[in-house]
Amino acid sequence: MADSNITKRALATSLKELMAEQPFEKINVAQICERCNMNRKSFYYHFKDKYDLVNWIFDTEFIELLKHENLNASYTERWAFIEKNCRYFYQNHSFYRKALQIKGQNSFSDHFREYIRVFIAERISSLFGGEQVDEFILDFFVDAVICTMERWLRAKECMPPEQFVEKLKRLTEKCAHSICQEIPQTEQGKISQIKGQ
């Protein structure tokens, strides 16, 4: 198992280096293997294709981030968790900037979308008192997160994660506060009744 991880990490490092030098679509498996002195057989023993390798890089590095997290944390801790994740993307933004541009079957964008969909569904369900989240709502929030992350990471001058998260937090809180003020008292009563059910 240890040898397997060493091989996978060597291939991952090779791909990251190549992605820093050229567009992803121009990279092939032979180049990845050549860069880390491995043969194609070793590559295909571990990965289906280069898309699979990109997704593996995200999965292993991101799972490492999540390992010690309490996902039922307080409001403040949730924002700290979001900032920690954004710091990871920022530190690796040259890789993810290119990874998010990959389109088509097995693309990282699709993989990332499915990955965060689970977290968003869980969080919205919790906010809605445990009720099942409908696909429209889920798609709306997933699209918002994906588009925002892509725009942030692909910007020429990618703002620091602390600044990015602060902007998200301020926007979220301001909108929630303003909406609550706009809702007439009768509507607020209905919302409270729905939450209490």
N, C-alpha and C positions, 0 to 999 in steps of 0.2 A: 504493500500500500504506500509506504514511504517513497519507494522508487517511482511508483506511478505518479505521485504528486510532484516529485522532482521533475519528471519528464513534462508533465502538463504545465508546470510553472515556467520551465525553460521555453516551451513553445509559446506560452502567453507573453513572456518578456520579448521574444523574437517578434511576435505580431505587433506588440505595442511600439517597438522601435521602428518597424517598417511603416506603421500607420503615422508615425511622426514625420516620416520622410516622403510619403507618397499617398495618393488616394487609395482607399480601401479596395475599390473595384479593380485596381491594377495589381494588387497583391495576389500571389497564388501560393498554393501549399508548398511547392518546391522551394520558393524563396524563404518561406517561414522555416522550413526544415534546414535549408542551407545555412541560414543565419545562426542556428544553434547546433550545427553539426549533427543532425539526426536524419534518418531516412523517412521517406513517405509512409512506409509501413508502420513506423512508430506513431506517426501522426494519426493515421486512420485507425489504429488500434484504440486510440483515446477519443477521437473526434470524428463526426460525420463529415464536416467541412469547416471552412474558416469562419462561417457564421456561428456554428456550434461553439467554436473556440471563443469568439467574442462574448457569447452568452455565458459561457463557463467563467470567464474572467469576472463578469458582473456578479454572477451567482456566488462564487467563492469569496470575493472581496466584500460583497454586501452582507452575506450571511455572517461573516466575521464581525461586521459592525453591529448586527442585530443580536448576537449571541447573549450579551448580558443586559439586554434592554427589558424593562418592564413596560409592556405595551398597554397596560391598564393604569398608566401613570396619571399624575395630576396635570392640570392645564399647563402649568409652567414647565413641567418635565416633558410634556409632549412637544412644546416649542423647542426645548433644548435638544430633543431627539431629532426634530426636523433640521435644526441647525447642524447637528453632528453629521447627518446624511448629506446635507448640502456642502459641508466642508469636504467630505469625501469626493463628491462630484467636482468640486472646485479644484482640489488637488490633482485630480485626474481629468481636468476638463479638456485638454488637448485630445485625449483618447476618446472621451464621450462626445465631444463635438463632432468627431468623424463617425463614431458608432451610430449616433442618432440620425445621420444622413443616409445610412444604409437602408435601402428600400427592397421590397419583394419578400419572397418566401423565406422564413427563418430570420427575418431582420431583427436587429436589436430593438428597434422601436416597438415592434409587436410583442417581443419578449418582455420588455420593460413595462409595457401597457398591462399585460396579463399579471405581472408580478405585483404592481402597485394596486391593481384592481381589487385584489384580496384585502389589502390594508384599508383602502377607501371604503369598501363595502362594510367591513367590520366597524369602522369609525362612524359611518353614517347610521348604521343600524343602532349603534350605541346612542347616538344623538337623538334618534327617533324612538327611543324607548324599547329597543330590541326588535322592532318590526322588520320584516323582510324588505329589502331595498329593491325598488323596481328598476328595470334596465335603463330607462330614460334618465333617471336621476344619477345612476352610477356612470353612465356614459358621459353625462354632462360634467361631472366632477373629474373623471379620469381624463377627458379631453382638456379640461382647464389645467390640470397638473402637468400633463405631457407638453402642451403648447408653451406653458410658462417656463418649464425646465429647458425645453429646446431653445427658446428665445434667449434665455439667460446664458446657457452654455455656449451657444453659437455666436453670441455678441462679440464683436472685435475686442472691445474692452469689457471683459467679463467682470462684473462687480464682485467684491468680496462676499463670501457667504453670509457673514454677520449683517451686512447691509441689505442683501437680498431678502433674508428672513425677516429682518425688521420691517421692510416694506410690505411683505406679505402679511405679517402680524398686524401692522397698523391698518392696512386695507380691510382685513377680515374683521377686526374689532370695530372699526368705524362703520362699516356696512351693517354689521349685526346691531350695533347701538342705534343707528339711524332708522333701520327697518323697525326695530322694537318701538321707537318713538312714533313712527308713522302709523303703526297698527292701532286702530281705535280700541278703546277699552273692551268693547263687546267682543271683538275678534280675539283679543288677548285671552279673554275668559274661555273662549272656545278652544284655543290652543292649549291652555292649561288643562281643560277637561280631556282633550285627546291624549295629552302626555300622561295624565293620571290613569287612563284606562289600561 
